Amino acid sequence: MKKLALHWQIIIGMILGVVFALIMANFEWGSTFVTNWIKPFGTIFINLLKLIAVPLILASLIKGVSDLKDISKLSKMGGRTIGIYILTTIIAVSIGLTVVNIVKPGTSISEETRTELVESYKGDADSKIAAAEKQKESGPLQALEDLVPSNIFNAASDNGNMLQVIFFAIFFGIGLILIPQEKAKPVKAFFDGFNEVILKLIDIIMLAAPYGVFALLAALIVESPSADLFKALGWYAFCVVLGLALMLVIYTLIVYAVTKKTPKFFLNGISPAQLLAFSTSSSAATLPVTMERVEEHLGVEEEVTSFVLPIGATINMDGTSLYQAVAAVFIAQAFGMDLSFGVQLGIIATATLASIGSAAVPGAGMVMLVIVLAQAGIPEAGLALIFAIDRPLDMCRTTVNVTGDAAVSMLVAKSVGKLGKPKTKNWNDNYNKGK
């Protein structure tokens, strides 16, 4: 009997999680039961993925950089990677601004609803504003200073320090290139073996994916705010989702135009990572699966995936930047503000830069949004208007972030001649039997 493909297993787990939560919501004790006895399994699943993220980046990046055998190849690949990431982010922000200016969702919020939302989520908004203020107090070169860790073990102990881990891995890989090959060989052999072990651990973790997403979705449903708040924010959510959907279309068209791989081939290959990103709201937690899917099922060679994807999970946040643009204009509209073309150009620049600084964890985009609002002169208190619906939208924008990383890795691989035929691998050999 043929085993059900992974993406269908995850979809079934998500659907069953939602149905289970809706049934449990009818019982007085249901929400407590889900929170205490179901949600922990979802948390364990996310923790397993996060557990493997830093070792994966260290092993794959060191291996990938050292395999290049030439620093000029590294600079060539790095320049193209950063350039394409910035370009797609600018496209995402522009799409978000276009959609929100056409639909004008903020004009549908009444004074009464606005007051209710601000009061309900004032505490959450204040904490994000405080975090953003701390970040804004940093010097102009603080980001560059933070890039270089003083202690790699401290950096590796926190997934929020992913850029520092990436810096060390690239630096270490360059060192391996520069020393004699016979001396580098045993170190490279260690990291090759280490990388294989990590990839096998990912296979084992993914066996639990359907159960993990079941627990995550069940907990999300029982903890969601009341329905009337969602109705007030329906048009805002529509704008964000429409913009994100347009970005998915753009990714598939660009991939087809450059690599001649069909949308079906691309989406089939990356769909398990997309579903996992939707469930976890974390690009970092999804990174191990993204790397496995892109290499094994989209045909991108390991030296490209090991370089492009870890960097993408940290700095390429197209879905987040699009959401920030929509949210900023929505809040301005809700407060009756008319943003000029110049101010909106400023939002494009700020959202692009802010997305690079967003941590690849749930809710990080909300902190960066405060900086975008401040730049545009929009009241930061308006952050409270969007808290009620931020979690499901966070799931959607993380899906787009991960899809963008996969698309860019294919484009970079094509440009350097490292895009080949997909491999087949254990539980999903039936994935790519045709384009």
N, C-alpha and C positions, 0 to 999 in steps of 0.2 A: 504494500500500500504506500503510495507516494505521500511524503510528508508535506503538510501545508506550508507554503512559503512564509518566511518570517514576517513580512509586512502584513499578511492576512492574520497571522497569529496576534500581532500587536493590535490591529484594528478590532478584532474580536474581543481582546482584553479590554480595550477602551470602551467599547459599546456595553459590555457586561458590567464594567465598573460604573458607568452612568446609570444603567438600569437598576443595578443593586442599590446605589445611593438613593435613587428616586423612591424605591420601595421602602428602604429603611427610614426615609424622611417622614413616612406616614405613622411611624411609631414614636412615642415620646422618648424612648431610650435609644432610638436608632442612630441619631447623630453622635451621641457619646460612644456607642459601640463602634461605629466606623472610625472615629477619631482615635480611640484607645486600642482597638484590636486589628484594624485594617491599614490605617495610615502608616504605622511603623514599618510595614513591609515595603511600602513605596519609598520611605526614607532610606531603608537599608539598601534598596536597589540603586538609588541615586548615589549613596555613599560608596557603593562598590565601583560605580563608574568614575566618581571623583578620585577614589583611591588609586585607580590605574592611570589617571590623566598625566600626572607629573612624571612617573617612571616611563610612560609611553613617549612623552615629549623628549626626555633625556635620551632614551635609547634610539628612537627613530631619527631625531635631528642630528645627533652625533654620528650615527651611521650614514645618514643621507649626505651630510656635509663632507665627511671624510671620503665617501665614495666618489665625490666629484673630482678629486685628485688635482684640481686646478682652481685657485681662488678666483680667477677671471670668470669661470662658469658660475661661481657663487654670486658674484656681483651682478652678472647678467640676469640670472634668475631672480635675484632679490629686487632689482630695479623694475623688472616687468611685473613682479608680484605686487609690489607697493603701488605702482602706477595704475594697474587694473583695479585694485581694491579701492583706491581713491575715486577713480572714474565711476565705478558702479555705485559708490556711496552718494556721489553728487547726483547721479540719475535718480536714485531712490528718494532723496530729499526733494528734488524737483517734482517728481510724481506726486509725493505727498502734498506739497503746497498746491499743485494744480487741482487735485481732487477736492481738498478742503475748501479752496476758494470758489469752486463751482457749486458744491453741495451746501456750503455754509451751515454746518450742523450746530454751531454755537448759538445761532439766532433762535433756535427752537427751545432753548432753556428759559423757563420762567424765573422771575425773581424769587418766588417761593422755593422752587426746586434748587436753585443755586444756593440759597441760604441753608437749606437742609443738608446739601452735600458738603458745603464748607464746614458746617458745624459737626457733621458726623465723622469727617475724616481729618479734622484739624490737627489732632495729635500725630497722625501718620505724616501729614504734610510738613509739620514743624520739624520732625526728625530728619526728613530728607533735605529740608532747607538748611538745617544746621550742618549736615554732612557736606552739602555743596559749598557753604560758606567757608568751611575749613579748607576745602580744596581750592577755592578761589584765592585764599590768602597765600597760597604757595607762590614762589617766584616764577619768572618766565621760563627758566630752565629746570624747573623741578621735575618735569616728566623725564628729561634726559638724565638727571641725577638719580631718579628712582629706577632707571633702567639697569644700572650696574649694582648688583648686590654686594654687600660687604661680607656676607656669609652664605654660601650656596645651600647649606643645610637649613638655615633659617628660611631662605627663599623657597626651598622645596617643601617646606612644612605647611605652606599656605597656598591654596589654588588661586588666590587673588594676586599672587606674585608671579603669574605665568610669564609675563614679559621678561622678568629677571631670569627665570629658568631657561627661556628661549635664548637669551643673550649668552648665558654660560654655555649652553649646548653648542651654539654656533661657534663661540670662542674656542671651546674644547676641540670641536671638529676641525677648525682651522689649524690648531696646534698639531693635530694628527697628520694633516696634509703636509705641514712644513718639516716634520722630522723624517729621518730615513725610513723607507718602507719596511725594512726588516724589523725595526724597532716598533713601528706602529702596528704591525701585523697582529701580535697577541692582544693588544688593546682593542683593535677592530673586531677580532674574533670574539672577544668577551661581549661587546655590545651587539654583535650580530646574534649571538645566542640569547642574550638578555632580551633583545627585541622579539625573537621568536617566542620566548616564554610569555611575554606580555600579550602578544597577539593570541596565543592559546588561551590565556586567562580571559581575554575579551570574548572568545567563543563560548567559554563556560558561563560568563556573566549573562550573555545574551540569551541563554537558555531560559533565564528567569524573566526576560523582558515582558512577555504577555502578563505575567502575574504582577510585575512591578507597576506597569501602566494601569492595570485594573485597580490597584490600591491607590495610586496617585489620583486617578480620575474620580474614584468614589469619594475620596477626602475632599477634593476640590468642590464637588457638587454640594456636599452637606455643609461646607463652610462658606458658601457663596452668600453675598448680601441679598436682600429682598428683591423681588421681581420689579417693583415699581421704580426702583432706582435704575435698573437696567433699561427700562422703557425710556426714561429721560435721556439716556446716553446712547440710544439705539443708532441715531444718525452718525454720531461720532465713531462708534464701533464700525459702522458701515463704511465710513471713509477710510479708516485704517485698514480694514480687511480688503477693500477694493484696491487700495494702493499696493498692499502686499501681494495680492493676486496678480496685479499688473507686473510687478517685479518678477514673479515666477515665470510669467509669459516671456518677459524680456530675457531672462536667463536662458530659457530653452531655445529661444530664437538665436541668441548670440552663439550658444554652443553649437547649434545646427549650422549657422553661417560659417563658423571658423573651423569646426572639426568634422562637419558632415554627419554627426551622430544625431539620430532622430530624437524628438522629445520623448517618445515612448522608451527608448533605450536609456536616456538620461534619467528620467523619473523612476523607471523600474529599478535602476541601479542604486539610486540614492534614497528611495522611499523608506526603508527601515530607519535610516538616520533621521529623516524628516519626522517620522512618527515619534521617534524617541525624543527628538528636540521639542516636539509639541507637548509631550507628556512631562518632561523634566524642566522645561523653560531654561535650560542651561547649555550653551554652546560647549563649555568646557567638559561637562559631564557626557555630552554626546560625541566629543572628539574621537575617542577610541573607535566607535562604530563608524563615524564618518570616514576615518582613515582606512578602515577595513573595506568599506563599500567602494570608495573611490579607487583604491588600488586593485581590489579583486574583481570588481564588477563594472568599472568604467574604463579600465585599461590604463590608468595613469601609473607610471613607474614609481617605485618606492622613493627614489631620491628626490622626486618632485613632491609627492604627498607628504613626506617627512619634513619638508621645508615649508611648503605653502600652507598646509592645513593648520599646523599649530599657530603660525603667525595669524592666519585668518580668524581662528577662534578667539584671538585676543584683540585684533584691531579692525577686522572687517565686520561691521555691524550695520548692514544695509537696512534690515528690518527695523532695528532700533532707531536709526537716524530718520527713517521715513515716519515712524511713529512720533518722534520728537517734533518734527515739522508740523504734522497734523495736530498734535496736542497743543502746541504753542498757539497756532492760529485759532483753534477751537476755543481755548481759554480766553484769548483776546476777544473773539466774537461774543462769548458769553458775558464778558464785562462791557460790551458795547464799544470796543476799541476798533479803529480802522487802521490796519497796518499798511504803511506805504510800500512801494516796490523796493525801495532801498533797504527798509527794515527786513523784508522777506529775503533779500539777497544776503543780508547779515545772518539770517536764520540758516540759510544753506551752508554758509562758511562755518558757523558755530556748531551746527548739528554734525557736519562732517568731521570736524576736529574732536567734538565731544564723543562721537561714536568710537573713535580710535582709543579714547581713554576709558571706555566702558569696560568693566570687568565682565568676563564671560559667565556670569552667574545670574540667577533670577533677581529681577528688580533693580539691577544696577543702572539701567537706562533711566529710571525715575530720578536718580540723583543727578545725572548729567542733564536731564531736562531742566532742572532748576537754573543751571548755567545758561541754557538756551533762552529761558524766559527772562532772565536778568538782562541779557544782551539786547533783547528786543523791547525792554521796558514794560514787560507784562507782569502783573502782580503774581509773585510766587505763591501766594495763598490760593490762587486758582488751581494749584496742584490737587487740592482736595476734590475738585470737580470730577477727576478721572480715576480716583482710587477704586471706586466701586467695581469698575470693569477692567482694571489694569491686568489682573492675573490671566484671564483668558486671552487678552490681546498680547500679553507677554509670551504666551505659548505660541501664538501665531507668528509674532515677529522673530522669535528664536528659530522657528522652522525656516523662515526666509534667510536668516543669517547663515544657517548651516547649508542651505541650498546654494547661496552665493559663494561660500567657500569652495564647494564642490565644483561649481561652474568655473570659477577662476583657476582652480587647479588643472582643469582640462584645457583651458586656454593657454596657460603657461606651459603645460606639457606639450601641447601641439607646437608652440613657438620654439621650443628647444629640442624637438624631435624625440620626446619621451612619452608619446601617447601610442599605446599598442592595443592588442586585443585583450579583452577581459579574461581573467582566469575564472575557474570554477572552484567553489570551496564548500565543503561539508554540507551544512543544512540548507543551502540555497542553490544547488546546482541548476535547478530548473528556472532560474531567474532570467538568464540571458540567452535563451535558445534562438533568439532572433531579435533584430533591431525593431 
